[in-house]
Amino acid sequence: MPAAQPDLPWLGRPHTVSAPKRRSPAAVIGVCLGAVAVLVLGLVAIVALNSDNTPLATPNLRDVPTSEDLPSQLPPGGAGAPASASSSTPSTELSTPSPTGPQKVLKLADHPILQDPNAGLQNRVCTLPPWQSTQDGAEAFFTAASKCLDAAWGPFLEAYHLPFTPPALHFPTGASFETECGTIQVGIATAAYYCENNLYVPFRGLQTDQYGNNPGVYLALFAHEYGHHVQEVAGLMDAAWQKIYEAGQNSPAGLEMSRRKELQAQCFSGMFLGAHVDQGGTISRDMYNKAWNDQETRGDNTSRSHDHGTNAHYASWWRAGATSNRIADCNTFAAPSSEVS
């Protein structure tokens, strides 16, 4: 079903300029006499300054802030925690230039993209090459998949005046790889990884010896990581990480916020496959069904962690997105704690 086009609000506000006040004739004469006196004193001051080569002072223009005056940026928002983060809160007292063009919206449950109950991804054709369990075959498959994901999510995000750009793809071949979020070890928990507008797919982490020729499983995994890019572009990622840092990454509140973030990416993955299955491309009903069943094998019960959600919730949020293709159904940040455990 085509995505509903949101009514975009007017984001700016016109400047108002007060009219100058009128002055009486007597006041004008007084001002003129005062100006003459100031001029004479000013000439004396300039002569004195020039006599000892003292430079004139630069006025402190607070309405043109320097780099030191600008508020700190939010910490990077990746699927994995960045190596370090600033805990400073941006000041609201500085007069900074108004942003122009598409901007992220740093909100969670009340984010604009999550409010329309009828908004979803357009049903589109996605054509992927046949899956081959090789490094080159995986690169070809995921490169084509990324184009389909760009075509699905790009127009949706741009309709909300959000700054969409496709993520950069990387296919690491070693036992670990470097990201802005730190050094990532390839293993069962890193079949794919997202950090700061970069999507990494190490072939060695896909466990092709276990999953074999199951492109639906790999596609759902890839669409989950791309879901983190959707969060990044929208501003959901930065807002979520801000809450995680405030609470502490390993605190109960921090872990719950991490689960909300991950389960939303699950729902976004389901939306993508649900919008593209049986549309005439290569995302077949068999791929969809296998991805549907595979979700029960993933989650904290399998990984023995507490930051992604139980296997049951991992499956239920993916299926919610796949079944309805409604982004409002992916509002994990508004869900009760019992649904994101």
Sequence and secondary structure as in RCSB ss.txt:
>XXXX:A:sequence
MPAAQPDLPWLGRPHTVSAPKRRSPAAVIGVCLGAVAVLVLGLVAIVALNSDNTPLATPNLRDVPTSEDLPSQLP
PGGAGAPASASSSTPSTELSTPSPTGPQKVLKLADHPILQDPNAGLQNRVCTLPPWQSTQDGAEAFFTAASKCLD
AAWGPFLEAYHLPFTPPALHFPTGASFETECGTIQVGIATAAYYCENNLYVPFRGLQTDQYGNNPGVYLALFAHE
YGHHVQEVAGLMDAAWQKIYEAGQNSPAGLEMSRRKELQAQCFSGMFLGAHVDQGGTISRDMYNKAWNDQETRGD
NTSRSHDHGTNAHYASWWRAGATSNRIADCNTFAAPSSEVS
>XXXX:A:secstr
                        HHHHHHHHHHHHHHHHHHHHHHHHHHHTT        TTS  TTTS     
   SS  S        SSS      S      STT GGGS TT              SSHHHHHHHHHHHHHHHH
HHHHHHHHTTT      EEE   SSEEEETTEEEE STT SSEEETTEEE  GGGS HHHH S HHHHHHHHHHH
HHHHHHHHHTHHHHHHHHHHHH TTSHHHHHHHHHHHHHHHHHHHHHHHHHTTSSSS  HHHHHHHHHHGGG SH
HHHT SSS  HHHHHHHHHHHHHH  GGGG GGGS GGG  
